[in-house]
Amino acid sequence: MTLPVEWHRLVVRGDARGTLIPVELGRDVPFPTARVYFISGTMAGVRRGFHAHRALTQLAVCITGSCRFLLDDGASKVEVALDAPGCGVLVRPMIWHEMYDFSSDCVLAVFADGPYDESDYVRDYAEFASLAGAAR
């Protein structure tokens, strides 16, 4: 079985003057949002992430530029490209994720349903694989 990728579309508005993508918390993100953070300035060849969350759900949107995600549920892996600001990928709990292939102008916005909590992170892949296997 292949890991299903959950894409989420944002409303893209625009005209000859440019593009506007409104994000109203509580409406445009498919879960209550407690935190928003941005990743930028990632140097060529650098990979980020290397973790899963026990409970946190996130929506990752590439505001400008592009990057790639590896998503892994412990049974299957899928790689996706984020390269359009009107479309993001949902990262559910217990999905190992890595981000890479950042363009020099990449700004990745992440909407999260909870505050930062170090105890929610699973940073060791062997531990993740064990937990993911036990959940099946």
HELIX and SHEET records of a PDB file:
HELIX    1   1 GLU A  118  ASP A  120  5                                   3    
HELIX    2   2 TYR A  125  ALA A  135  1                                  11    
SHEET    1   A 5 TRP A   7  ARG A   9  0                                        
SHEET    2   A 5 CYS A  87  VAL A  91 -1                                        
SHEET    3   A 5 GLN A  58  THR A  64 -1                                        
SHEET    4   A 5 VAL A 107  ALA A 112 -1                                        
SHEET    5   A 5 ARG A  35  SER A  40 -1                                        
SHEET    1   B 2 ARG A  13  ASP A  15  0                                        
SHEET    2   B 2 GLY A  18  LEU A  20 -1                                        
SHEET    1   C 5 LYS A  77  LEU A  82  0                                        
SHEET    2   C 5 CYS A  67  ASP A  72 -1                                        
SHEET    3   C 5 TRP A  96  TYR A 100 -1                                        
SHEET    4   C 5 ARG A  48  HIS A  53 -1                                        
SHEET    5   C 5 TYR A 121  VAL A 122 -1                                        
END                                                                             
